[in-house]
Structures are given as structure tokens and as C-alpha cells.
Amino acid sequence: MNELNREKYTLAMAENLQLLRAKLGLTQQEVCRLVGVSRQSIVQAERSHKLAWNTYLALVFLFSKNEQTRSLMAFLDIYPQEFDRLFEKPEEVRQ
């Protein structure tokens, strides 16, 4: 994934982070604990719409585990379809 796409996705996540948290009923502190970042990182993301790529990936992992937030991420173009192809289970190897 190129740098321009990374910026697009991290911006979309940061702009919608509060909405995604609300869907799961999570506080900033709970999200921080679950993804392993400081509260300051989440506050900064929600205020300035800046988010590090590694934090974005952790948030995608968290929100993709819930069907509502996963669908919302797809609708808001936060979750690239490319990820589905990357993380598909390989077909069983024929013996």
C-alpha cells in the first residue's frame, strides 16, 4: 500500500474514531488499553485527525472483530478491501 493510501485510511479512521468507539460503547481509555497505545494518542487522533499507521492497524484489528463496526469501516472507506485479500485463509492444499 502506498503512502497516499495510508494517509487516506488513517485520516478516515481518525475522523470516525469517536463514532466507532461509540458503536462499541468504549471510552478512550478502554480503546487505549485494548490496542496498547497512550490515551494521548487517541485524544490527538480524535482532535487533530492524525494517526500513526501502527495505531491505525491496531484499531482496524479491534473494530473488525465486531460486525457493526466492521461494516461501518467498510462503508466509511476506512477498511481497504485489500486487507481481506491479504488475510484470507489459504485454500487447503491438495494432497
HUNOR-V895695 format. One record per backbone hydrogen bond with DSSP energy under -1.0 kcal/mol. NH is the residue of the N-H (numbers start at 0). CO is the residue of the C=O. Records with the same first field share a line. If there is no record, write none. Layout:
BEGIN
NH->CO + CO
END
This chain:
BEGIN
5->1
6->2
7->3
8->4
9->5
10->6
11->7
12->8
13->9
14->10
15->11
19->15
20->16
21->17
22->18
23->19
25->20
30->26
31->27
32->28
33->29
34->30
35->31
36->31
41->37
42->38
43->39
44->40
45->41
46->42
47->43
48->44
55->51
56->52
57->53
58->54
59->55
60->56
61->57
62->58
63->59
64->61
69->65
70->66
71->67
72->68
73->69
74->70
75->71
76->73
77->72
78->72
82->79
84->80
85->81
86->82
END
